[in-house]
């Protein structure tokens, strides 16, 4: 199996990248509501560790829910994109 393959639906990976590039703060609940996904943690992990995205995690509430966003001042031109989200690399406004 290819190292570039996610175990998540391609539309979930695209949604995650697009949401982060739009300066949104997202959580697992946001993903469930908007794309009926359930692999946000895995997608974030791959973006951080395989694609080197500068993702900030904030843990909130008594259940320690993770909220993810891109770190302030990130260099969009330096981002590497997973195959299902490569089209976003060429777009200034997503």
BELPE-V273356 format. One record per pair of residues at least 4 apart in sequence whose C-alpha atoms are under 7 Angstrom apart, sorted by the first residue. I is the first residue (numbers start at 1). J is the second residue. D is the distance in whole Angstrom. If there is no record, write none. Layout:
i=(I:I)
j=(J:J)
d=(D:D)
This chain:
i=(8:8:8:9:10:10:11:12:12:12:13:13:13:13:14:14:14:15:16:17:17:18:18:19:19:20:20:20:20:22:23:23:24:25:25:25:26:26:26:26:27:27:27:27:28:28:28:29:30:31:31:31:31:32:32:32:39:40:41:42:43:44:45:46:46:47:47:47:48:48:48:48:51:51:53:54:54:54:55:55:55:55:56:56:56:56:57:57:57:57:58:58:58:59:59:59:59:60:60:60:61:75:81:81:81:82:88)
j=(12:13:39:13:14:84:15:16:35:37:17:43:84:85:18:84:85:19:20:21:85:22:94:23:24:24:25:69:70:94:69:70:69:67:68:69:30:67:68:69:31:66:67:68:32:38:40:33:34:35:36:37:40:36:37:38:43:44:45:46:47:48:49:50:51:51:52:53:52:53:54:55:80:81:79:70:71:74:68:69:70:71:68:69:70:71:66:67:68:69:66:67:68:64:65:66:67:64:65:66:65:79:85:86:89:86:94)
d=(7:7:6:7:6:6:6:6:7:6:6:6:7:7:6:6:5:6:6:6:7:6:6:7:5:5:7:6:6:6:7:7:6:6:5:5:6:5:5:7:6:6:5:6:6:7:6:6:6:6:6:6:7:4:5:6:6:6:6:6:6:6:6:5:7:5:6:5:5:5:6:6:5:7:6:6:6:7:7:6:4:6:6:5:6:5:6:6:5:7:6:5:7:5:5:5:6:5:5:7:7:7:6:5:7:6:7)
